[in-house]
Amino acid sequence: MRLLKVFYNKFFSKDKQLYGEINNLVGFTPSNAALFRLAFRHSSSASVANKSNERLEYLGDAVLDTIISCFLFKKYPKKGEGFLTETRAKIVSRKMLGEIGSKLGLQELLEYNHSHVVVNPTIMGNALEALIGAVFLDGGYEKTRHFVIAKIIVPYIDLDEIQQTEYNYKSKILEWSQKFNRNVEFETINQQVLDGNNRLFVVGLMVDGQMVCKGKGKNKKSAQKEASRIGFDKLDIKLDELITT
């Protein structure tokens, strides 16, 4: 049934131009154009929430995380959880996804209120995630995985360069605390002299007076950095929540 729909859409549908554009974008002809129209419909041009791309964005975010996680897991078999988590966070950052969305030309397909909205990296990143959600629903996981790797990772993600970029988890946690009125403190729990002048610091990340996690390092700064990285996941902080559109 799906093959018949794809054949019809490609050659006979009144929307065959749209199907052709989507084919060029994602690498296959979809069976459901409505999904992709929805993926490019910003909330500013939708009368109700379920008529915008927000639900597809939610789905695409989860699917993208899974695909990137699996990709990094296989590419770096000797790297630990911390490295994998940090690398994934850099790849799926709103800034990175927004830049990729622009390079893919998604702005040309985006439906939004031109009088009240200025397209920014957040909107472009959201559209890219919504597109991934549409690809997943229309084509399944394997087609989505191929799209993400072939159309996003390979042409636009320089993994060597990304590894040289330090991700500042501490600043994000502090930004989160300010936005949601939470009290965040770093408390030095212990310090030990190992040998010579070398020391080991243990720092706790405290949120509203409660210990969330601990980090270790050769100085307080590195211990706070480690505690922030661990705490970022434990607190389940979403980068999108920190961005005002």
Buried (B, 14 or more C-beta within 10 A) or exposed (E): EEEEBBEBBBEEBEBBEBBEBBBEBBBBBBBBBEBBBBBBBBBBBBEEEEEBBBBBBBBBBEBBBBBBBEBBEEEBEEEEEEEBBBBBBBBBBBBBBBBBBBEBEBBEBBBBEEEEBEBEBBBBBBBBBBBBBBBBBBBEEEBBBBBBBEBBBEEBBEBEEBEEEEBEBBEBBBBBBEEEEEEBEBEEBEEEEEEEEEBBBBBBBBBEEEEBBBBBBEEBEBBBBBBBBBBBBEBEBEBBEBBEB
